[in-house]
Amino acid sequence: MLKKLINPAFLGWSLGTALDYEMCHHMYGGSFITHPDVLAFIHARFDCSPSVHIKRDSNGALLGAFCAWKKAHLAGDIAITQKLGIERYPFNKDEIILPFNQKLRGILPFRTKLISSLNRANIFNSTFKLNSDRAVCIAKGCGNNGFSSKTKNSRNRELNKFLAAGGEIVEQSIFSPDELTTIYFDLFESRWGHRPDNYLETVDMLTSLRSFFFGHVLFLAGKPCAFQFITKADSPTWINFDYVNGGYDKTHHSFCPGTIVTWVNIKSAYELCNSTGKTMRYSFGRPTAAYKDRWCRKEPLGRILSL
């Protein structure tokens, strides 16, 4: 009886196709880790045994879809990504945004602790209180309800001082995947004291998903001094940015390259969203460091209660 209860079909979900899922994401949006192109990238490299489950309204119109792996996990959930070895790829998996119409209501048959607050009203068996205060850090915007005027003025002064000293801001897209990975790894090592060991996976990701990357490389004295590894995924009413990790040259004492590149990237993301009439959803991931409080507000993550 228990197996019957957790069967998606019993809960009103029917099997769908990859095209159904793509249509739902196009209509309702999601996050980078739930984007159909990103899922296709993962499915081509790992034995995920993916299945798509959909809901339709009484007229047959699609209301939403989710992808499951191994008939037991939501696609992108940490437990299954670790088991399959997907952690070798630098994906931000701190929040799962599912492509659901706002009118969709239902029960999800698979557990997770990473459901976005954007899906809060969709899922009957979710809780945002009994989830050990899990949260995601979402960057403040540059408009009236975002950073204070004092903060924006301070950040702009730092940026202008950097530029006046010969600093350069270079769009990340002009670099080849190998070049950008080398820059990233060099600056990561400078910041953290060790070098990542997933060079091939990072190059593979940058090669196959190039249009999903965002941000800038800062140069000073002709050398890279700061870079952040950021993914980007479009939705109908918002753009999702995931700041995965980054690095900077710690030998520069006149500037704080990490602060400057953070400001440059957030400001550029906000301007992009403003120009397209979309909301900026810029994630710093989980609240793992105090510095995130200066840049972000926290949004709770939801837990799917098992049946």
C-alpha positions in Angstrom: 0.0 0.0 0.0 2.9 2.4 0.8 4.4 1.9 -2.6 1.1 2.8 -4.1 0.8 5.9 -2.1 4.2 7.3 -3.2 3.6 6.4 -6.8 3.3 9.6 -8.8 0.4 8.3 -10.8 -1.6 7.7 -7.6 -1.0 11.4 -6.6 -2.3 12.7 -9.9 0.9 12.9 -11.8 1.1 11.3 -15.2 4.2 10.3 -17.2 5.3 13.0 -19.6 8.0 13.5 -22.2 11.2 15.6 -22.3 9.2 18.0 -24.6 6.5 18.4 -22.0 9.1 19.3 -19.4 10.8 21.8 -21.8 7.4 23.4 -22.5 6.7 23.8 -18.7 10.1 25.3 -18.1 9.6 27.7 -21.0 6.2 28.8 -19.7 6.8 28.7 -15.9 10.5 29.0 -15.4 12.9 27.3 -12.9 16.5 27.3 -11.9 19.7 26.4 -13.6 19.8 22.8 -12.1 16.2 22.3 -13.3 16.7 23.7 -16.8 16.0 21.1 -19.5 19.3 21.8 -21.3 21.2 21.3 -18.1 19.3 18.1 -17.3 20.0 16.8 -20.8 23.7 17.5 -20.2 23.7 15.5 -17.0 21.6 12.7 -18.5 24.2 12.3 -21.3 27.0 11.7 -18.7 25.4 9.9 -15.8 23.1 6.9 -15.3 20.2 8.9 -13.9 17.3 6.8 -15.2 15.3 10.0 -15.7 11.5 10.2 -15.8 9.2 13.2 -16.4 6.0 13.6 -14.4 3.3 16.2 -15.4 0.0 17.7 -14.3 -2.6 19.1 -16.7 -5.7 21.1 -16.0 -9.2 20.0 -17.0 -8.7 21.4 -20.5 -5.5 19.4 -21.0 -3.1 22.4 -20.6 0.2 21.7 -18.9 0.3 23.0 -15.3 3.8 21.8 -14.4 6.4 19.1 -14.5 9.2 17.6 -12.5 12.0 15.3 -13.4 12.8 12.3 -11.2 16.0 10.2 -11.1 16.1 6.5 -10.3 12.3 6.6 -9.5 13.2 7.8 -6.1 14.7 11.4 -6.2 14.0 14.8 -7.5 16.5 15.7 -10.2 19.3 17.8 -8.8 18.7 16.8 -5.1 22.0 16.6 -3.2 21.5 13.0 -2.0 21.4 11.6 -5.6 24.0 13.9 -7.1 26.5 12.7 -4.5 25.6 9.1 -5.1 26.0 9.4 -8.9 29.2 11.4 -8.8 27.7 14.6 -10.3 29.4 16.6 -7.6 32.5 16.6 -9.8 30.7 19.2 -11.9 30.5 22.7 -10.3 26.7 23.0 -10.2 25.0 25.1 -7.5 22.4 22.7 -6.1 21.3 24.8 -3.0 17.8 25.5 -4.3 15.4 23.6 -6.5 12.9 25.7 -8.4 10.3 23.5 -10.2 8.5 24.7 -13.4 5.0 25.0 -12.0 2.1 27.2 -12.9 1.1 29.3 -9.9 -2.3 27.6 -10.0 -0.8 24.1 -9.6 -1.6 22.3 -6.3 -0.4 18.8 -5.5 1.6 16.4 -3.5 5.2 15.6 -4.5 6.1 11.9 -4.0 9.9 12.4 -3.5 11.7 14.0 -0.5 14.0 17.0 -0.6 15.0 19.8 1.7 15.8 22.3 -1.0 12.4 23.4 -2.4 12.3 27.1 -3.4 10.0 29.5 -1.7 8.7 30.2 -5.2 7.0 26.8 -5.1 5.7 27.2 -1.6 2.0 27.4 -2.6 2.2 24.5 -5.1 3.1 21.6 -2.8 0.7 20.4 -0.1 3.3 18.2 1.6 5.9 20.9 2.0 7.0 22.7 5.2 9.1 25.8 5.4 9.2 25.8 9.2 10.3 22.2 10.0 13.5 22.4 7.9 16.2 23.2 10.4 16.2 26.9 9.3 17.6 26.0 5.9 17.8 29.0 3.6 19.3 30.4 0.5 21.0 33.8 0.2 19.5 36.0 -2.5 21.4 39.2 -3.5 19.8 42.5 -2.9 19.0 44.6 -5.9 20.3 47.9 -7.0 16.9 49.6 -7.1 15.0 51.4 -4.3 14.3 48.3 -2.3 17.9 46.9 -2.6 21.2 48.2 -1.4 21.2 51.5 0.4 22.5 54.6 -1.3 25.4 54.7 1.0 26.4 51.1 0.1 26.0 51.8 -3.7 28.1 54.9 -3.4 30.9 53.1 -1.5 31.0 50.2 -4.0 31.1 52.6 -6.9 34.0 54.6 -5.4 35.9 51.4 -4.9 35.2 50.4 -8.5 36.2 53.8 -9.9 39.5 53.7 -7.9 40.3 50.3 -9.3 39.6 51.5 -12.9 41.6 54.7 -12.3 44.6 52.5 -11.3 44.5 50.7 -14.7 42.1 48.0 -13.7 40.0 46.4 -16.4 36.7 44.6 -16.6 36.6 41.9 -19.2 33.4 39.9 -20.2 34.0 36.2 -19.4 32.5 35.1 -22.7 35.6 36.2 -24.7 37.7 33.5 -23.1 37.8 29.9 -24.3 36.6 27.2 -21.9 40.2 26.2 -21.2 41.4 29.8 -20.7 38.5 30.6 -18.4 39.0 27.4 -16.4 42.7 28.1 -15.9 42.0 31.7 -14.8 39.3 30.4 -12.4 41.6 27.7 -10.9 44.6 30.0 -10.6 42.5 32.6 -8.7 40.7 30.0 -6.7 44.1 28.6 -5.5 45.2 32.1 -4.6 42.2 32.7 -2.5 41.7 29.2 -0.9 45.2 27.8 -0.9 44.4 24.7 -2.9 43.6 23.9 -6.5 40.4 22.3 -7.7 40.8 18.8 -9.1 38.0 18.8 -11.7 39.6 20.6 -14.6 38.2 18.3 -17.3 34.6 18.5 -15.9 34.7 22.3 -15.6 36.0 22.6 -19.2 33.3 20.2 -20.3 30.6 22.2 -18.6 31.9 25.5 -20.0 32.1 24.0 -23.5 28.6 22.4 -23.6 26.7 25.0 -21.6 28.5 28.2 -22.7 25.5 30.4 -23.0 24.5 29.6 -19.4 27.5 31.5 -17.9 27.7 35.0 -16.7 30.1 37.5 -15.2 33.4 39.2 -15.7 37.1 38.8 -15.1 39.0 41.7 -13.4 42.5 42.5 -14.6 45.1 44.6 -13.0 48.6 45.2 -14.4 47.6 43.0 -17.3 46.9 39.9 -15.1 43.6 38.4 -13.9 43.0 39.4 -10.3 39.3 38.3 -9.6 36.7 36.0 -11.1 33.5 34.4 -10.0 32.0 31.2 -11.5 28.4 32.1 -12.1 25.7 30.3 -14.0 22.6 32.0 -15.5 19.2 30.6 -16.5 16.3 32.5 -18.0 12.7 32.3 -16.9 9.6 34.2 -18.2 9.6 36.7 -15.3 13.0 36.3 -13.6 16.6 35.5 -14.4 18.3 33.1 -12.1 22.0 33.6 -11.3 24.0 31.1 -9.2 27.3 32.3 -7.8 29.0 28.9 -7.4 32.5 29.9 -6.2 35.3 32.3 -7.1 38.8 33.5 -6.5 41.0 36.5 -6.4 44.6 37.6 -6.1 45.3 38.2 -2.4 48.5 40.1 -3.1 46.7 43.3 -4.0 46.6 45.3 -0.8 45.3 48.6 -2.3 42.0 47.0 -3.5 39.7 44.3 -2.4 39.3 42.5 -5.8 36.7 40.1 -4.3 34.4 42.9 -3.3 34.8 44.8 -6.6 34.1 41.7 -8.8 31.0 40.9 -6.6 29.7 44.4 -7.1 30.5 44.4 -10.9 28.6 41.1 -11.4 25.6 42.0 -9.2 25.3 45.4 -10.9 25.6 43.9 -14.4 23.0 41.2 -13.5 20.6 43.9 -12.2 21.0 46.0 -15.3 20.4 43.0 -17.5 17.2 42.1 -15.6 16.0 45.7 -15.6 16.5 46.0 -19.4 14.4 42.9 -20.0 11.7 43.7 -17.4 12.6 40.6 -15.3 13.3 40.1 -11.6 16.9 39.4 -10.6 17.2 36.2 -8.6 20.9 36.1 -7.8 21.9 33.3 -5.4 24.9 33.1 -3.2 23.8 29.7 -2.0 23.5 28.6 1.6 24.3 31.1 4.4 27.7 29.5 5.1 29.7 32.7 5.6 29.1 36.0 7.4 30.1 38.2 4.4 26.9 37.0 2.6 24.8 39.0 5.0 26.2 42.2 3.6 25.1 41.3 0.1 22.0 39.2 0.6 18.6 38.6 2.2 17.7 35.1 3.2 14.8 33.1 1.8 13.6 29.9 3.5 13.9 26.6 1.8 11.2 24.0 2.0 11.2 20.4 2.9 9.0 17.8 1.3 7.4 15.6 4.0 7.4 11.9 3.2 4.1 10.0 3.1 
